[in-house]
């Protein structure tokens, strides 16, 4: 298993000299300063991540971690836990277009992003498949409303599994890694974690997830309020253990490992944001390696992004999960790097710098 202590020791700040050189280069490129907007800021982040003022990230991968949540039994989702196992099958099924028939497969295939799928805690037996990595820790978490969702040992095992998955993606050539997830009940877990980590009331952190109606939203909020009364956990690892899930812990490990490998980690949606908050809480320099995707439709996502220091690249009302928003961000991130790297300066182009 990966050595978590070694991973944490390997997370260092982004290269500030490369970032300064990237800002200086932006000021000399053949365009009005600031005219590429947020892409200019993103390019500077990329410079710091890759240690050069002309970053050249290549491969990209999305890692979909699947797991279920015991709290789903409290009616916090429109769908039963059985959906998770069925969707895992869809992620790896052969289709006329290639492997995988889920949304993330279609988007990733179109954009040249490699897809990895892992079972961390699906509440059913999932048929073995060459495209599926079996890292199951337990058949779903315990019900966070009434007891800790995971034991500390399970939390650490899931984090280490995520480290292993991210290392594999980087070893296979990914410079940009998108942690993704699938699991019934996980927006409830993410909302409870976000409320506690950011000091928000449950209502401000709780959204409709799979699309619950007003009655379902009220029930979901009440469940989260009860969970927050049950535990006074405040440290990131304790919050993850008490209120999180196996896929959230695995994504925490993905963020940690990607930072330790000095690659870019793309923050997709709400559940991913909860994992990123924990990763930054454990190792603050992880923040330097986080890259924005879009703002999702879940309540509280904006507060997550603010705490992480990320300005979203788009707002498409996404709330699917799977890492779909992160995959959609990949071409924008690559474009930001290309503009910084490949544009000519005013001096190189022989253009007077007004």
MARGUPA-125317 format. One record per residue: x, y, z of N, C-alpha, C, O in turn; residue in one letter. Coordinates in steps of 0.1 Angstrom, whole numbers, padded with zeros to 4 digits, always signed. Example, Ala and Ser with C-alpha at 12.3 -4.5 7.8 and 13.67 -1.06 7.14 Angstrom:
! residues 2
+0132-0057+0078+0123-0045+0078+0132-0033+0078+0142-0033+0085a+0128-0022+0071+0137-0011+0071+0129+0000+0079+0134+0011+0080s
END
This chain:
! residues 354
+0008-0012+0000+0000+0000+0000+0009+0013+0000+0020+0012+0005x+0004+0024-0005+0012+0036-0005+0014+0041+0009+0006+0038+0018x+0025+0048+0011+0029+0053+0024+0023+0067+0025+0029+0077+0018x+0012+0069+0032+0006+0082+0033+0015+0093+0038+0016+0104+0033x+0023+0089+0048+0033+0099+0054+0043+0104+0043+0046+0115+0043x+0047+0095+0035+0057+0098+0024+0050+0107+0014+0056+0117+0009x+0038+0105+0011+0030+0113+0002+0029+0127+0007+0031+0137+0000x+0025+0128+0020+0023+0141+0026+0037+0149+0026+0037+0161+0024x+0047+0142+0029+0061+0148+0030+0065+0153+0016+0073+0162+0015x+0059+0147+0005+0063+0151-0008+0055+0163-0014+0058+0167-0025x+0046+0168-0006+0038+0179-0011+0044+0192-0008+0045+0196+0004x+0049+0199-0018+0057+0211-0015+0049+0223-0022+0040+0220-0031x+0052+0235-0019+0045+0246-0026+0048+0247-0041+0058+0241-0045x+0039+0252-0048+0041+0254-0062+0053+0263-0064+0057+0271-0055x+0059+0263-0076+0071+0271-0079+0067+0285-0081+0062+0290-0092x+0071+0293-0071+0067+0308-0071+0075+0315-0082+0070+0325-0088x+0088+0311-0084+0096+0318-0094+0090+0316-0108+0090+0325-0116x+0085+0304-0111+0079+0301-0124+0066+0309-0125+0063+0314-0136x+0059+0310-0115+0046+0318-0115+0050+0333-0118+0043+0339-0126x+0060+0338-0112+0064+0352-0114+0068+0354-0128+0065+0364-0135x+0076+0344-0134+0080+0345-0148+0068+0344-0157+0068+0350-0168x+0058+0336-0154+0047+0335-0162+0039+0348-0162+0034+0352-0173x+0038+0354-0151+0031+0367-0151+0038+0378-0159+0032+0386-0166x+0051+0377-0158+0059+0387-0166+0058+0384-0181+0057+0393-0189x+0057+0371-0184+0055+0367-0199+0042+0372-0203+0040+0377-0215x+0031+0370-0195+0018+0374-0199+0018+0388-0203+0010+0393-0212x+0025+0396-0196+0025+0411-0198+0032+0415-0211+0031+0426-0216x+0039+0405-0218+0046+0408-0230+0040+0402-0242+0045+0404-0254x+0030+0393-0241+0024+0386-0252+0016+0396-0261+0011+0406-0256x+0014+0392-0273+0008+0400-0283-0008+0401-0281-0015+0395-0289x-0012+0407-0271-0026+0409-0267-0026+0420-0256-0016+0421-0249x-0037+0426-0255-0039+0435-0243-0038+0427-0230-0044+0416-0229x-0031+0432-0220-0029+0425-0208-0043+0422-0202-0051+0432-0200x-0046+0410-0198-0059+0406-0192-0070+0403-0202-0081+0399-0198x-0067+0404-0215-0077+0401-0225-0081+0387-0226-0092+0384-0231x-0073+0377-0221-0078+0364-0220-0084+0360-0207-0086+0348-0204x-0086+0370-0199-0094+0368-0187-0089+0358-0177-0077+0358-0174x-0098+0349-0173-0094+0339-0163-0084+0329-0168-0076+0324-0160x-0083+0327-0181-0073+0318-0187-0059+0323-0183-0050+0315-0182x-0057+0336-0182-0044+0341-0178-0040+0337-0164-0029+0333-0161x-0050+0338-0155-0047+0334-0141-0045+0319-0140-0036+0314-0133x-0052+0311-0148-0051+0297-0148-0037+0293-0153-0031+0284-0148x-0032+0300-0163-0019+0297-0169-0008+0299-0159+0002+0292-0159x-0010+0309-0150+0000+0312-0140+0000+0300-0130+0011+0296-0125x-0012+0295-0126-0013+0284-0117-0006+0272-0123+0002+0265-0116x-0008+0270-0136-0001+0259-0143+0014+0260-0143+0021+0250-0142x+0018+0272-0145+0033+0275-0144+0039+0270-0131+0049+0264-0130x+0032+0274-0120+0036+0270-0107+0036+0255-0105+0045+0250-0098x+0026+0249-0110+0025+0234-0108+0036+0227-0115+0042+0218-0110x+0039+0231-0128+0048+0223-0136+0062+0229-0135+0072+0224-0142x+0064+0240-0128+0077+0246-0126+0084+0252-0138+0096+0252-0139x+0076+0258-0147+0081+0264-0159+0072+0275-0163+0059+0274-0161x+0077+0286-0168+0069+0297-0172+0062+0294-0186+0054+0302-0191x+0065+0283-0192+0059+0279-0204+0054+0264-0203+0059+0255-0209x+0044+0262-0194+0039+0249-0191+0033+0241-0203+0027+0247-0212x+0036+0228-0203+0031+0220-0215+0025+0207-0210+0030+0196-0213x+0014+0208-0203+0007+0196-0198+0001+0188-0210-0003+0194-0220x+0002+0175-0209-0002+0166-0220-0014+0158-0216-0026+0163-0217x-0012+0146-0212-0023+0137-0210-0032+0141-0198-0028+0148-0189x-0045+0136-0199-0055+0139-0189-0063+0126-0186-0065+0118-0195x-0066+0125-0173-0074+0113-0169-0085+0117-0159-0083+0126-0151x-0096+0110-0160-0106+0111-0149-0107+0097-0142-0108+0087-0149x-0108+0098-0129-0108+0086-0121-0122+0086-0114-0124+0094-0105x-0130+0076-0117-0144+0076-0111-0144+0065-0100-0142+0054-0103x-0146+0070-0088-0146+0061-0076-0161+0059-0073-0168+0069-0070x-0165+0047-0072-0179+0044-0069-0180+0038-0055-0173+0030-0050x-0191+0043-0047-0194+0038-0034-0207+0043-0030-0212+0053-0035x-0214+0036-0021-0227+0039-0016-0226+0044-0002-0216+0042+0005x-0238+0049+0003-0238+0055+0016-0251+0050+0024-0262+0050+0018x-0248+0046+0036-0259+0041+0044-0270+0050+0047-0282+0046+0049x-0267+0063+0046-0277+0074+0048-0288+0073+0037-0299+0079+0039x-0285+0067+0026-0295+0066+0015-0308+0059+0020-0319+0062+0015x-0307+0051+0030-0319+0044+0036-0328+0054+0042-0340+0051+0045x-0324+0067+0045-0333+0077+0051-0340+0085+0040-0346+0095+0043x-0340+0080+0028-0348+0087+0017-0342+0100+0013-0350+0109+0010x-0329+0102+0012-0323+0115+0008-0320+0116-0007-0316+0126-0011x-0323+0105-0014-0321+0105-0028-0333+0100-0036-0342+0093-0030x-0335+0104-0048-0346+0099-0056-0344+0084-0061-0353+0078-0065x-0331+0079-0060-0328+0066-0065-0323+0057-0054-0316+0062-0045x-0325+0044-0056-0320+0035-0046-0305+0032-0048-0300+0035-0059x-0299+0026-0039-0284+0023-0040-0281+0013-0052-0270+0013-0057x-0291+0005-0056-0289-0004-0067-0284+0003-0079-0278-0004-0088x-0288+0016-0081-0284+0023-0093-0269+0024-0094-0263+0024-0105x-0261+0024-0083-0247+0026-0084-0240+0014-0091-0232+0016-0100x-0244+0002-0087-0238-0010-0093-0242-0010-0108-0234-0014-0116x-0254-0007-0111-0258-0007-0126-0250+0003-0133-0246+0001-0145x-0248+0015-0127-0240+0025-0134-0225+0021-0136-0219+0024-0146x-0220+0014-0126-0206+0009-0127-0205+0000-0140-0196+0001-0147x-0215-0008-0142-0216-0016-0154-0216-0008-0166-0210-0011-0176x-0223+0003-0166-0224+0012-0178-0211+0019-0181-0207+0021-0192x-0203+0022-0170-0190+0028-0172-0180+0020-0180-0172+0025-0187x-0182+0006-0178-0172-0003-0184-0177-0010-0196-0170-0018-0203x-0190-0009-0199-0196-0017-0210-0191-0013-0223-0187-0001-0226x-0190-0022-0232-0186-0020-0246-0198-0014-0254-0209-0019-0253x-0196-0003-0261-0206+0003-0269-0201+0005-0283-0190+0002-0286x-0210+0009-0292-0206+0010-0306-0196+0021-0308-0189+0022-0318x-0194+0030-0297-0185+0041-0298-0172+0038-0291-0162+0045-0293x-0172+0028-0283-0160+0024-0275-0164+0020-0261-0175+0019-0258x-0154+0018-0252-0157+0014-0239-0164+0025-0231-0161+0037-0231x-0175+0021-0224-0182+0029-0215-0194+0037-0222-0192+0043-0233x-0205+0036-0216-0217+0043-0221-0223+0053-0212-0235+0057-0214x-0216+0058-0202-0220+0068-0193-0216+0082-0198-0209+0083-0208x-0222+0092-0192-0219+0106-0197-0204+0109-0197-0199+0114-0206x-0197+0105-0186-0183+0108-0185-0175+0101-0196-0165+0106-0201x-0180+0089-0200-0173+0082-0211-0174+0089-0224-0164+0091-0231x-0186+0094-0227-0189+0101-0239-0181+0114-0240-0174+0117-0250x-0181+0121-0229-0173+0134-0229-0158+0132-0230-0151+0138-0237x-0153+0122-0222-0139+0119-0221-0134+0114-0235-0123+0118-0239x-0142+0105-0241-0138+0100-0254-0137+0111-0264-0127+0111-0272x-0146+0121-0264-0146+0132-0273-0134+0141-0271-0128+0146-0281x-0130+0142-0259-0119+0152-0255-0106+0145-0253-0096+0152-0249x-0105+0132-0255-0092+0126-0254-0087+0124-0239-0075+0124-0237x-0097+0122-0230-0093+0120-0216-0095+0105-0213-0105+0099-0216x-0085+0099-0206-0086+0085-0202-0095+0084-0190-0095+0092-0181x-0103+0073-0190-0112+0070-0179-0108+0058-0171-0105+0047-0177x-0107+0060-0158-0104+0048-0149-0117+0047-0140-0122+0057-0136x-0121+0035-0137-0132+0032-0128-0128+0023-0117-0122+0013-0119x-0132+0026-0105-0129+0018-0093-0141+0016-0084-0149+0026-0082x-0142+0004-0078-0153+0002-0068-0146+0003-0054-0138-0005-0051x-0150+0013-0047-0145+0015-0033-0154+0010-0023-0150+0007-0012x-0167+0010-0026-0177+0006-0016-0191+0005-0021-0200+0009-0015x-0192+0000-0033-0206-0002-0039-0213-0012-0030-0208-0022-0027x-0226-0009-0028-0234-0018-0019-0240-0030-0026-0252-0033-0024x-0232-0036-0034-0236-0048-0041-0224-0054-0047-0213-0048-0048x-0225-0067-0051-0214-0074-0058-0214-0069-0072-0224-0069-0079x-0202-0064-0077-0201-0059-0090-0193-0069-0098-0182-0074-0094x-0197-0073-0110-0191-0083-0118-0177-0078-0122-0175-0067-0126x-0167-0087-0121-0153-0083-0125-0153-0079-0139-0160-0084-0148x-0144-0069-0142-0142-0065-0156-0128-0059-0157-0123-0053-0148x-0122-0061-0169-0108-0055-0171-0108-0040-0169-0097-0035-0165x-0119-0033-0171-0119-0019-0170-0123-0014-0156-0124-0002-0154x-0124-0023-0147-0129-0019-0133-0118-0024-0123-0114-0035-0123x-0114-0015-0115-0104-0018-0104-0112-0020-0091-0119-0012-0086x-0111-0033-0086-0118-0036-0074-0110-0033-0061-0100-0039-0058x-0114-0022-0054-0108-0018-0042-0118-0017-0031-0117-0009-0021x-0129-0025-0032-0140-0024-0023-0135-0026-0008-0128-0036-0005x-0139-0017+0000-0136-0017+0015-0148-0023+0022-0146-0030+0032x-0160-0020+0018-0172-0024+0025-0184-0022+0016-0183-0013+0007x-0195-0029+0018-0206-0027+0009-0214-0015+0014-0224-0016+0021x-0209-0003+0011-0215+0010+0016-0211+0014+0030-0207+0005+0038x-0212+0027+0032-0209+0032+0046-0220+0029+0055-0231+0025+0052x-0218+0032+0068-0228+0032+0078-0236+0044+0077-0232+0054+0069x-0247+0045+0084-0256+0057+0082-0251+0068+0091-0251+0068+0103x-0246+0079+0084-0239+0090+0091-0249+0097+0100-0244+0105+0109x-0262+0095+0099-0271+0102+0108-0270+0097+0122-0272+0104+0131x-0267+0084+0123-0268+0078+0136-0254+0073+0141-0253+0070+0153x-0244+0072+0133-0231+0067+0137-0220+0071+0127-0224+0076+0116x-0208+0070+0130-0197+0073+0121-0199+0065+0108-0201+0053+0108x-0197+0072+0097-0199+0066+0084-0188+0055+0082-0191+0045+0076x-0176+0058+0086-0165+0049+0084-0157+0048+0097-0158+0056+0106x-0149+0037+0098-0139+0037+0109-0127+0044+0104-0125+0047+0092x-0118+0048+0114-0106+0055+0109-0097+0046+0100-0091+0051+0091x-0096+0033+0103-0089+0024+0095-0094+0024+0081-0087+0024+0071x-0108+0023+0079-0114+0023+0066-0111+0036+0059-0108+0036+0047x-0111+0047+0066-0109+0060+0060-0095+0061+0054-0092+0065+0043x-0085+0056+0062-0071+0056+0057-0069+0046+0045-0062+0049+0036x-0076+0035+0046-0075+0025+0035-0080+0031+0022-0074+0029+0011x-0091+0039+0023-0097+0045+0011-0088+0056+0006-0087+0057-0006x-0082+0064+0015-0073+0074+0010-0061+0068+0003-0057+0073-0008x-0056+0057+0009-0044+0051+0002-0048+0045-0011-0040+0044-0020x-0061+0040-0012-0065+0035-0025-0066+0046-0035-0062+0044-0047x-0070+0057-0031-0071+0069-0040-0057+0073-0045-0055+0077-0056x-0047+0072-0035-0033+0075-0039-0028+0066-0050-0022+0070-0059x-0032+0053-0048-0027+0043-0057-0034+0046-0071-0027+0044-0082x-0046+0049-0071-0053+0052-0084-0047+0064-0091-0045+0064-0103x-0044+0075-0084-0038+0087-0090-0024+0084-0095-0020+0088-0106x-0016+0076-0087-0003+0073-0091-0003+0065-0104+0005+0067-0113x-0013+0056-0106-0014+0048-0118-0017+0058-0130-0011+0056-0140x-0026+0067-0128-0030+0076-0139-0018+0085-0143-0015+0086-0155x-0010+0090-0133+0002+0098-0136+0012+0089-0143+0018+0093-0153x+0014+0077-0138+0024+0068-0144+0020+0065-0159+0029+0062-0167x+0007+0065-0162+0002+0062-0175+0003+0075-0184-0001+0074-0196x+0007+0086-0179+0009+0098-0187+0000+0110-0184+0001+0119-0192x-0008+0109-0174-0017+0120-0171-0010+0132-0164-0004+0130-0153x-0009+0144-0170-0005+0156-0163-0016+0163-0156-0013+0171-0147x-0028+0160-0160-0040+0166-0154-0049+0155-0149-0053+0146-0157x-0053+0154-0136-0060+0144-0131-0074+0149-0126-0074+0159-0118x-0085+0143-0129-0098+0147-0125-0104+0136-0116-0108+0126-0120x-0104+0138-0103-0111+0129-0094-0126+0130-0096-0131+0141-0098x-0132+0118-0097-0147+0118-0100-0153+0108-0091-0146+0100-0084x-0166+0107-0091-0173+0099-0081-0187+0094-0086-0193+0100-0096x-0192+0084-0080-0205+0079-0082-0210+0072-0070-0203+0064-0064x-0222+0076-0065-0227+0069-0053-0239+0075-0047-0240+0087-0046x-0249+0067-0045-0262+0072-0040-0260+0076-0025-0255+0069-0017x-0264+0089-0022-0263+0094-0009-0251+0103-0007-0249+0109+0003x-0242+0104-0018-0230+0112-0016-0231+0127-0015-0223+0133-0009x-0242+0133-0021-0243+0147-0019-0248+0150-0004-0245+0161+0001x-0254+0141+0002-0258+0142+0016-0245+0142+0025-0243+0151+0033x-0236+0133+0022-0223+0133+0029-0215+0145+0026-0210+0151+0036x-0215+0149+0014-0207+0161+0010-0213+0174+0017-0205+0182+0021x-0226+0175+0018-0232+0186+0024-0229+0186+0039-0226+0197+0044x-0230+0175+0045-0227+0174+0060-0212+0178+0062-0209+0186+0072x-0203+0173+0054-0189+0176+0056-0187+0191+0053-0179+0198+0061x-0193+0197+0043-0191+0211+0039-0196+0220+0050-0190+0230+0054x-0208+0216+0055-0214+0225+0066-0204+0225+0078-0202+0236+0084x-0199+0214+0082-0190+0213+0093-0176+0220+0090-0171+0228+0098x-0170+0217+0079-0157+0223+0076-0157+0238+0073-0147+0245+0076x-0168+0243+0068-0169+0257+0065-0178+0265+0075-0179+0277+0074x-0183+0258+0085-0191+0265+0095-0204+0270+0090-0209+0281+0094x-0210+0263+0081-0223+0267+0075-0235+0260+0081-0233+0249+0086x-0247+0266+0082-0258+0259+0086-0262+0248+0075-0258+0250+0064x-0268+0237+0080-0271+0226+0070-0279+0231+0058-0276+0227+0047x-0288+0240+0060-0297+0244+0049-0288+0251+0038-0291+0250+0026x-0278+0258+0042-0269+0266+0032-0260+0256+0024-0255+0260+0014x-0258+0244+0030-0249+0235+0023-0257+0223+0016-0250+0215+0010x-0270+0223+0017-0277+0212+0012-0285+0215-0001-0293+0225-0001x-0283+0207-0011-0290+0209-0024-0298+0197-0028-0300+0188-0019x-0303+0197-0040-0313+0187-0044-0307+0174-0049-0314+0165-0051x-0293+0174-0050-0287+0162-0054-0292+0156-0067-0291+0162-0078x-0298+0144-0066-0304+0137-0077-0317+0143-0082-0323+0139-0092x-0321+0154-0076-0333+0161-0080-0345+0159-0071-0356+0158-0076x-0343+0158-0058-0354+0156-0049-0363+0168-0049-0359+0179-0051x-0376+0165-0045-0386+0176-0045-0384+0184-0032-0375+0181-0024x-0393+0193-0029-0392+0202-0017-0393+0193-0005-0385+0195+0005x-0402+0183-0005-0403+0175+0007-0390+0167+0009-0385+0165+0020x-0384+0162-0002-0372+0154-0001-0360+0163+0004-0352+0159+0011x-0360+0176-0001-0349+0185+0003-0350+0188+0018-0340+0188+0025x-0363+0189+0023-0365+0192+0038-0360+0180+0046-0354+0181+0056x-0364+0168+0041-0359+0156+0048-0344+0154+0048-0338+0151+0058x-0338+0157+0036-0323+0156+0035-0317+0166+0045-0307+0163+0051x-0322+0178+0045-0316+0188+0054-0317+0184+0069-0308+0186+0077x-0329+0178+0072-0331+0174+0086-0321+0163+0090-0316+0162+0101x-0319+0154+0080-0309+0143+0083-0295+0148+0085-0288+0144+0094x-0291+0158+0077-0278+0164+0079-0277+0172+0092-0267+0171+0099x-0288+0179+0096-0288+0186+0109-0286+0176+0121-0279+0178+0130x-0293+0164+0119-0291+0154+0130-0277+0148+0130-0272+0146+0141x-0271+0146+0119-0257+0141+0118-0248+0151+0124-0239+0147+0132x-0250+0164+0122-0241+0174+0127-0243+0176+0142-0233+0179+0149x-0255+0173+0148-0257+0173+0162-0250+0160+0168-0246+0161+0180x-0250+0149+0161-0244+0137+0166-0230+0138+0169-0225+0132+0179x-0222+0144+0160-0207+0145+0162-0202+0159+0163-0208+0168+0156x-0192+0161+0171-0186+0174+0172-0173+0175+0165-0164+0183+0167x-0170+0165+0156-0158+0164+0148-0155+0177+0141-0164+0182+0134x-0143+0182+0141-0139+0194+0134-0126+0192+0125-0124+0199+0115x-0117+0183+0129-0105+0181+0122-0109+0174+0108-0118+0166+0108x-0101+0177+0098-0105+0172+0085-0107+0157+0084-0116+0152+0079x-0097+0150+0090-0098+0135+0090-0110+0130+0098-0116+0120+0094x-0112+0136+0109-0124+0132+0117-0137+0135+0110-0146+0127+0111x-0138+0146+0104-0150+0150+0096-0152+0140+0085-0163+0135+0083x-0142+0136+0078-0143+0127+0067-0147+0113+0073-0156+0107+0067x-0142+0109+0084-0145+0096+0089-0160+0096+0094-0167+0086+0092x-0164+0106+0101-0177+0107+0107-0188+0109+0096-0199+0103+0097x-0185+0117+0086-0196+0122+0077-0194+0118+0063-0203+0121+0054x-0183+0113+0059-0179+0111+0045-0183+0098+0039-0193+0092+0043x-0174+0093+0030-0177+0080+0023-0164+0075+0017-0154+0082+0016x-0165+0063+0012-0153+0057+0007-0148+0063-0006-0136+0065-0008x-0157+0068-0014-0153+0074-0026-0148+0089-0023-0139+0093-0030x-0153+0095-0013-0148+0108-0009-0134+0107-0003-0125+0115-0006x-0132+0097+0005-0118+0095+0010-0109+0091-0001-0097+0096-0001x-0113+0083-0011-0104+0080-0022-0101+0092-0030-0089+0094-0034x-0110+0101-0032-0107+0113-0040-0098+0122-0032-0090+0129-0037x-0099+0122-0018-0089+0129-0010-0075+0124-0013-0066+0132-0015x-0074+0111-0014-0061+0105-0017-0056+0109-0031-0044+0111-0033x-0066+0110-0040-0062+0114-0054-0056+0128-0054-0046+0131-0061x-0063+0137-0047-0058+0151-0046-0044+0152-0039-0035+0159-0044x-0042+0144-0029-0029+0144-0022-0018+0138-0031-0007+0144-0032x-0021+0127-0038-0011+0121-0046-0008+0129-0058+0004+0130-0062x-0018+0135-0064-0015+0144-0076-0006+0156-0073+0003+0159-0080x-0009+0162-0061+0000+0173-0057+0014+0168-0054+0024+0174-0058x+0015+0156-0047+0029+0151-0045+0036+0148-0057+0049+0148-0057x+0029+0144-0068+0036+0142-0081+0037+0154-0089+0042+0153-0101x+0034+0166-0084+0035+0178-0091+0027+0178-0104+0033+0182-0115x+0015+0174-0103+0006+0174-0115-0006+0183-0111-0008+0186-0099x-0015+0186-0121-0026+0194-0118-0038+0185-0114-0041+0175-0121x-0046+0189-0104-0058+0182-0099-0070+0191-0102-0071+0202-0097x-0079+0186-0110-0090+0194-0114-0102+0191-0105-0106+0180-0102x-0107+0202-0099-0119+0201-0089-0132+0202-0097-0135+0213-0102x-0139+0191-0097-0151+0191-0105-0163+0197-0097-0165+0209-0098x-0171+0188-0091-0183+0193-0085-0183+0193-0069-0173+0195-0063x-0195+0192-0064-0197+0194-0049-0191+0183-0041-0184+0185-0031x-0192+0170-0045-0187+0159-0037-0171+0160-0038-0164+0157-0029x-0166+0163-0050-0152+0164-0052-0147+0176-0044-0136+0176-0038x-0155+0187-0043-0151+0198-0035-0149+0195-0020-0140+0200-0013x-0158+0186-0015-0157+0182-0001-0144+0174+0001-0137+0176+0011x-0140+0166-0009-0127+0159-0008-0116+0168-0008-0106+0166-0001x-0117+0178-0017-0106+0188-0018-0104+0196-0005-0093+0199-0001x-0115+0199+0001-0114+0206+0014-0107+0198+0024-0098+0203+0032x-0109+0185+0025-0102+0176+0034-0087+0176+0030-0079+0177+0039x-0084+0174+0017-0070+0173+0013-0062+0185+0017-0051+0184+0022x-0068+0197+0015-0062+0210+0018-0060+0211+0033-0051+0216+0038x-0070+0206+0040-0070+0206+0055-0058+0198+0060-0052+0201+0070x-0056+0187+0054-0045+0178+0058-0032+0183+0054-0022+0183+0061x-0031+0188+0041-0018+0193+0035-0021+0206+0028-0025+0206+0016x-0019+0217+0035-0023+0230+0029-0018+0233+0015-0024+0240+0007x-0006+0228+0012+0001+0231-0001-0007+0224-0013-0004+0228-0024x-0016+0215-0010-0024+0209-0020-0031+0220-0028-0034+0219-0040x-0035+0230-0021-0043+0241-0027-0036+0246-0040-0042+0250-0050x-0022+0247-0040-0015+0252-0051-0017+0244-0064-0015+0248-0075x-0021+0231-0062-0022+0222-0073-0036+0220-0078-0038+0212-0088x-0045+0227-0072-0059+0226-0076-0062+0235-0088-0058+0247-0088x-0070+0230-0097-0074+0238-0109-0089+0238-0110-0096+0228-0107x-0095+0249-0114-0110+0250-0114-0116+0243-0126-0111+0242-0137x-0128+0237-0123-0137+0233-0134-0148+0243-0134-0146+0255-0134x-0161+0239-0134-0172+0248-0133-0179+0248-0120-0176+0240-0111x-0188+0258-0119-0196+0259-0107-0208+0249-0109-0215+0250-0120x-0211+0240-0100-0222+0231-0101-0234+0237-0095-0234+0247-0089x-0245+0230-0097-0258+0235-0092-0261+0233-0078-0272+0237-0073x-0252+0226-0070-0255+0222-0056-0253+0235-0047-0243+0242-0049x-0262+0236-0038-0260+0247-0028-0247+0244-0020-0244+0233-0017x-0239+0255-0018-0227+0253-0010-0215+0252-0019-0203+0253-0014x-0216+0249-0032-0204+0247-0040-0196+0260-0041-0184+0260-0041x-0204+0271-0042-0197+0284-0043-0188+0287-0031-0177+0292-0032x-0193+0283-0019-0186+0285-0007-0173+0276-0007-0163+0280-0002x-0175+0264-0012-0163+0255-0013-0152+0261-0022-0141+0262-0018x-0156+0266-0033-0147+0272-0043-0140+0284-0037-0128+0287-0039x-0148+0292-0030-0142+0304-0023-0131+0300-0013-0120+0306-0013x-0134+0290-0005-0124+0286+0005-0112+0280-0002-0101+0281+0003x-0114+0273-0013-0102+0267-0021-0095+0277-0029-0084+0274-0035x-0100+0289-0031-0094+0300-0039-0095+0297-0054-0086+0300-0061x-0106+0291-0058-0108+0288-0072-0120+0296-0078-0131+0296-0072x-0118+0302-0089-0128+0308-0096-0133+0299-0108-0125+0296-0116x-0146+0295-0108-0150+0285-0118-0148+0290-0132-0150+0302-0135x-0145+0281-0141-0144+0284-0155-0157+0285-0163-0157+0292-0173x-0167+0279-0158-0180+0280-0165-0191+0277-0154-0189+0273-0143x-0204+0279-0159-0215+0276-0150-0226+0270-0160-0233+0278-0166x-0227+0257-0160-0236+0250-0169-0248+0243-0161-0255+0235-0167x-0249+0246-0148-0260+0240-0140-0257+0225-0139-0267+0217-0139x-0245+0220-0139-0242+0206-0139-0244+0201-0124-0242+0208-0115x-0249+0189-0123-0250+0182-0110-0250+0167-0111-0256+0160-0104x-0243+0163-0122-0243+0148-0124-0232+0141-0116-0234+0130-0112x-0221+0147-0114-0210+0140-0108-0202+0133-0119-0201+0137-0130x-0196+0122-0115-0187+0114-0124-0174+0120-0129-0167+0114-0136x-0172+0133-0124-0161+0140-0130-0164+0147-0143-0154+0151-0150x-0177+0148-0147-0180+0153-0160-0176+0168-0161-0171+0171-0172x-0178+0176-0151-0174+0190-0152-0159+0191-0153-0154+0200-0161x-0152+0183-0146-0137+0183-0147-0132+0180-0161-0123+0185-0166x-0138+0170-0167-0135+0166-0181-0137+0177-0190-0129+0180-0199x-0148+0184-0189-0151+0196-0197-0142+0207-0196-0140+0215-0205x-0135+0208-0184-0125+0218-0181-0112+0216-0188-0104+0225-0190x-0109+0203-0192-0096+0200-0197-0092+0208-0209-0081+0214-0209x-0100+0209-0219-0096+0218-0231-0093+0232-0227-0085+0238-0233x-0101+0238-0218-0098+0251-0214-0085+0253-0206-0077+0262-0208x-0082+0243-0198-0069+0243-0191-0057+0241-0201-0047+0248-0200x-0059+0232-0211-0048+0231-0221-0047+0243-0229-0036+0247-0233x-0058+0250-0232-0057+0262-0240-0050+0273-0232-0043+0281-0238x-0053+0274-0219-0046+0284-0211-0031+0282-0211-0023+0292-0213x-0027+0270-0210-0012+0267-0211-0007+0270-0225+0004+0275-0226x-0014+0266-0235-0009+0268-0249-0008+0283-0252+0002+0287-0258x-0017+0291-0247-0016+0306-0250-0003+0312-0244+0004+0319-0250x-0001+0308-0231+0011+0313-0224+0024+0307-0231+0034+0315-0232x+0023+0295-0235+0035+0288-0240+0039+0292-0254+0050+0294-0258x+0028+0294-0263+0031+0294-0277+0029+0308-0283+0033+0310-0295x+0022+0317-0277+0020+0330-0282+0034+0337-0283+0042+0335-0275x+0035+0346-0293+0048+0354-0294+0046+0366-0286+0035+0371-0283x+0058+0371-0281+0058+0384-0274+0058+0395-0284+0060+0393-0296x+0055+0407-0280+0056+0419-0289+0069+0420-0295+0070+0423-0307x+0080+0417-0287+0093+0418-0293+0096+0408-0304+0101+0411-0314x+0091+0396-0301+0094+0385-0311+0086+0388-0324+0091+0384-0335x+0074+0394-0323+0066+0396-0334+0069+0409-0341+0064+0412-0352x+0078+0417-0335+0081+0430-0341+0070+0440-0340+0069+0449-0349x+0062+0438-0330+0050+0447-0329+0053+0457-0318+0057+0453-0307x+0051+0470-0320+0053+0480-0309+0044+0477-0297+0032+0475-0299x+0050+0477-0286+0043+0474-0273+0037+0487-0268+0045+0495-0262x+0024+0490-0271+0018+0502-0266+0016+0502-0251+0011+0512-0246x
END
